[in-house]
Amino acid sequence: MTEEEQLKKMRLEILGDISNIDYDEIFKLKLIDAKYIALDILYPFHKEIIELPERYQNWQVRCAIELYRGMGEEGFISYSENGLSYTRSGDMISTALMNELTPHAGVPK
């Protein structure tokens, strides 16, 4: 999946319009953040690996979307107004999404 395909997916999911490029720079930053989160989990003992395998790029997009949606809410535990209530833990990424990644075990170098 190319970066442009990832951006189109994010535009469609978040903005509902694949032609709207107004947020592409933020989306690119979130894709980079998601890539390094995945690499840290997948390859904890192999810091020389800097590219995410193709099979995890869909995960990268879904993670970037969660990161984007969580912007500005860091440390937000509970909020209630006019009958609406929001609760968010300190985690930026859902546990379900994180559980999709399995670290590659090996001998630490």
CYANA upper distance limits for C-alpha pairs under 8 A (distance plus 0.5 A):
  1 MET  CA      5 GLU  CA      6.57
  1 MET  CA      6 GLN  CA      7.26
  1 MET  CA     54 GLU  CA      7.29
  1 MET  CA     57 GLN  CA      7.11
  1 MET  CA     58 ASN  CA      8.34
  2 THR  CA      6 GLN  CA      6.84
  3 GLU  CA      7 LEU  CA      6.61
  4 GLU  CA      8 LYS  CA      6.63
  5 GLU  CA      9 LYS  CA      6.74
  6 GLN  CA     10 MET  CA      6.80
  6 GLN  CA     58 ASN  CA      8.31
  6 GLN  CA     61 VAL  CA      6.62
  7 LEU  CA     11 ARG  CA      6.53
  7 LEU  CA     24 ASP  CA      7.38
  7 LEU  CA     27 PHE  CA      7.35
  7 LEU  CA     28 LYS  CA      8.01
  8 LYS  CA     12 LEU  CA      6.60
  8 LYS  CA     18 ILE  CA      5.70
  8 LYS  CA     19 SER  CA      8.32
  9 LYS  CA     13 GLU  CA      6.61
  9 LYS  CA     18 ILE  CA      7.91
  9 LYS  CA     61 VAL  CA      8.01
 10 MET  CA     14 ILE  CA      6.30
 10 MET  CA     15 LEU  CA      8.17
 10 MET  CA     27 PHE  CA      7.82
 10 MET  CA     61 VAL  CA      7.37
 10 MET  CA     65 ILE  CA      7.04
 11 ARG  CA     15 LEU  CA      5.59
 11 ARG  CA     16 GLY  CA      6.76
 11 ARG  CA     17 ASP  CA      6.34
 11 ARG  CA     18 ILE  CA      5.52
 11 ARG  CA     19 SER  CA      8.18
 11 ARG  CA     20 ASN  CA      7.40
 11 ARG  CA     21 ILE  CA      8.17
 12 LEU  CA     16 GLY  CA      4.76
 12 LEU  CA     17 ASP  CA      5.56
 12 LEU  CA     18 ILE  CA      5.59
 13 GLU  CA     65 ILE  CA      8.47
 14 ILE  CA     65 ILE  CA      7.89
 15 LEU  CA     20 ASN  CA      8.11
 23 TYR  CA     27 PHE  CA      6.66
 24 ASP  CA     28 LYS  CA      6.49
 25 GLU  CA     29 LEU  CA      6.90
 26 ILE  CA     30 LYS  CA      6.80
 27 PHE  CA     31 LEU  CA      6.64
 27 PHE  CA     64 ALA  CA      7.74
 27 PHE  CA     68 TYR  CA      7.88
 28 LYS  CA     32 ILE  CA      6.78
 29 LEU  CA     33 ASP  CA      6.76
 30 LYS  CA     34 ALA  CA      6.56
 30 LYS  CA     64 ALA  CA      5.37
 30 LYS  CA     65 ILE  CA      8.13
 30 LYS  CA     67 LEU  CA      6.95
 30 LYS  CA     68 TYR  CA      7.04
 31 LEU  CA     35 LYS  CA      6.60
 31 LEU  CA     60 GLN  CA      6.92
 31 LEU  CA     61 VAL  CA      6.97
 31 LEU  CA     63 CYS  CA      8.34
 31 LEU  CA     64 ALA  CA      5.63
 32 ILE  CA     36 TYR  CA      6.91
 33 ASP  CA     37 ILE  CA      6.74
 33 ASP  CA     64 ALA  CA      7.79
 34 ALA  CA     38 ALA  CA      6.69
 34 ALA  CA     60 GLN  CA      5.86
 34 ALA  CA     61 VAL  CA      8.06
 34 ALA  CA     63 CYS  CA      6.18
 34 ALA  CA     64 ALA  CA      5.92
 34 ALA  CA     67 LEU  CA      8.32
 35 LYS  CA     39 LEU  CA      6.68
 35 LYS  CA     51 GLU  CA      8.43
 35 LYS  CA     52 LEU  CA      6.96
 35 LYS  CA     60 GLN  CA      6.39
 36 TYR  CA     40 ASP  CA      6.49
 36 TYR  CA     50 ILE  CA      8.49
 37 ILE  CA     41 ILE  CA      6.88
 38 ALA  CA     42 LEU  CA      6.39
 38 ALA  CA     52 LEU  CA      8.12
 38 ALA  CA     60 GLN  CA      7.86
 38 ALA  CA    101 LEU  CA      7.88
 39 LEU  CA     43 TYR  CA      6.06
 39 LEU  CA     44 PRO  CA      7.90
 39 LEU  CA     49 ILE  CA      8.04
 39 LEU  CA     50 ILE  CA      7.75
 39 LEU  CA     51 GLU  CA      8.32
 39 LEU  CA     52 LEU  CA      7.11
 40 ASP  CA     44 PRO  CA      5.67
 40 ASP  CA     47 LYS  CA      8.37
 41 ILE  CA    101 LEU  CA      7.47
 41 ILE  CA    102 THR  CA      7.75
 41 ILE  CA    103 PRO  CA      6.10
 42 LEU  CA    101 LEU  CA      6.97
 42 LEU  CA    102 THR  CA      6.47
 42 LEU  CA    103 PRO  CA      4.57
 42 LEU  CA    104 HIS  CA      6.11
 43 TYR  CA     47 LYS  CA      7.57
 43 TYR  CA     49 ILE  CA      7.98
 43 TYR  CA    103 PRO  CA      6.47
 43 TYR  CA    104 HIS  CA      6.18
 43 TYR  CA    105 ALA  CA      8.23
 44 PRO  CA    103 PRO  CA      7.53
 44 PRO  CA    104 HIS  CA      8.16
 45 PHE  CA    105 ALA  CA      8.50
 45 PHE  CA    106 GLY  CA      7.82
 45 PHE  CA    107 VAL  CA      8.08
 45 PHE  CA    108 PRO  CA      5.92
 45 PHE  CA    109 LYS  CA      7.50
 52 LEU  CA     56 TYR  CA      7.07
 52 LEU  CA     57 GLN  CA      7.49
 53 PRO  CA     57 GLN  CA      7.52
 56 TYR  CA     60 GLN  CA      6.74
 57 GLN  CA     61 VAL  CA      6.91
 58 ASN  CA     62 ARG  CA      6.92
 59 TRP  CA     63 CYS  CA      6.54
 59 TRP  CA     97 LEU  CA      8.35
 60 GLN  CA     64 ALA  CA      6.55
 61 VAL  CA     65 ILE  CA      6.69
 62 ARG  CA     66 GLU  CA      6.91
 63 CYS  CA     67 LEU  CA      6.67
 63 CYS  CA     93 ILE  CA      7.30
 63 CYS  CA     97 LEU  CA      7.78
 64 ALA  CA     68 TYR  CA      6.54
 65 ILE  CA     69 ARG  CA      6.64
 66 GLU  CA     70 GLY  CA      6.60
 66 GLU  CA     92 MET  CA      7.81
 66 GLU  CA     93 ILE  CA      6.68
 66 GLU  CA     94 SER  CA      8.33
 67 LEU  CA     71 MET  CA      6.90
 67 LEU  CA     92 MET  CA      6.66
 67 LEU  CA     93 ILE  CA      7.19
 70 GLY  CA     74 GLU  CA      7.55
 70 GLY  CA     92 MET  CA      6.85
 74 GLU  CA     90 GLY  CA      6.90
 74 GLU  CA     92 MET  CA      7.86
 75 GLY  CA     88 ARG  CA      8.17
 75 GLY  CA     89 SER  CA      7.34
 75 GLY  CA     90 GLY  CA      5.49
 76 PHE  CA     87 THR  CA      7.61
 76 PHE  CA     88 ARG  CA      6.03
 76 PHE  CA     89 SER  CA      7.10
 76 PHE  CA     90 GLY  CA      7.34
 77 ILE  CA     86 TYR  CA      8.36
 77 ILE  CA     87 THR  CA      5.65
 77 ILE  CA     88 ARG  CA      5.19
 77 ILE  CA     89 SER  CA      5.83
 77 ILE  CA     90 GLY  CA      7.64
 78 SER  CA     85 SER  CA      7.73
 78 SER  CA     86 TYR  CA      6.00
 78 SER  CA     87 THR  CA      4.71
 78 SER  CA     88 ARG  CA      6.82
 79 TYR  CA     85 SER  CA      6.04
 79 TYR  CA     86 TYR  CA      5.46
 79 TYR  CA     87 THR  CA      6.82
 80 SER  CA     84 LEU  CA      5.97
 80 SER  CA     85 SER  CA      4.68
 80 SER  CA     86 TYR  CA      6.75
 81 GLU  CA     85 SER  CA      7.04
 93 ILE  CA     97 LEU  CA      7.38
 93 ILE  CA     98 MET  CA      7.44
 94 SER  CA     98 MET  CA      6.90
 95 THR  CA     99 ASN  CA      6.52
 96 ALA  CA    100 GLU  CA      7.29
 97 LEU  CA    101 LEU  CA      8.24
